[in-house]
Amino acid sequence: MLDAIEHLISEWDNDHSLLEADQLSQRLNILDRLDAYTPIIDSQLSRRAEALCARLEAANSELYQSIRSEIQHGVWPPAFLHALQPSDSDQLPRGNGYDHLDELVSGVLQLDEPDGEPSHTGPENVFYQPTPARHIFALIQAAAISASDVLIDLGSGLGHIPLVVSACTGAHTIGIELEPSFIASARQCAQRLNLGKVTFLEQDASSADFSTGTIFYLYTPFTGSILQSVLSSLRKEATTRPIKICTFGPCTLAIAHEPWLIPTIGLETDQIALFSSHA
């Protein structure tokens, strides 16, 4: 067993291609494996493993900083654009888990995780989880978001959707969120990345102004009467102009029953779904 691990470490040590920008997924996989080996290897091999980890992590940090610099200078980052998914519903990613794209987005955004429990809780407020990154990229492609759009994320949490969408498309994005600590963290990130077309509002979605939005996103942030109130507001907006609604999670099934919406892509709860208002 130890001989096999030593052989692997030697192989990785000598594989300089692992330090290239497009090898993030492979680096993350190796880092996970090295972490698992730590308790069972001797001190000499452990030092080699630690040195290898340091090189791989430095390559990751360099990649994240490069992408941050591109965003700060108004460049749509190629590493993000490469992750965009085709809009064919049969090819949309599935599942609620996280992968290397989440590590990529996390490393670039460097959001400050608030301490303590959320201050706004209730039976109709759903526990916050960020949308998996592969679904954010699928959303951009499926909804054909462009710089002329205004995307409103209802229950935006730490702001992954507004931040990534604006960085990839140049669209105006608005995050609506009740939790003050989430809003503060998201605003700081937008400022650090020089994303001037991103706004975060500390508001209740059931009373928010939707008049500028062309695309609305919900990752099941609330249920019951709050969801119905929001849908009623969106239905009124749809009488003034065409709008799109993108969903992820259980709220997809509820929204699919709205007679004023036409499903255009996906109706599963573990992939992005897209609805368009009636003309």
Beta strands, then each sheet from edge to edge (+ up, - down):
strand 1: 150-154
strand 2: 172-177
strand 3: 198-202
strand 4: 215-218
strand 5: 244-247
strand 6: 261-265
strand 7: 273-277
sheet 1: 3+ 2+ 1+ 4+ 5+ 7- 6+
end
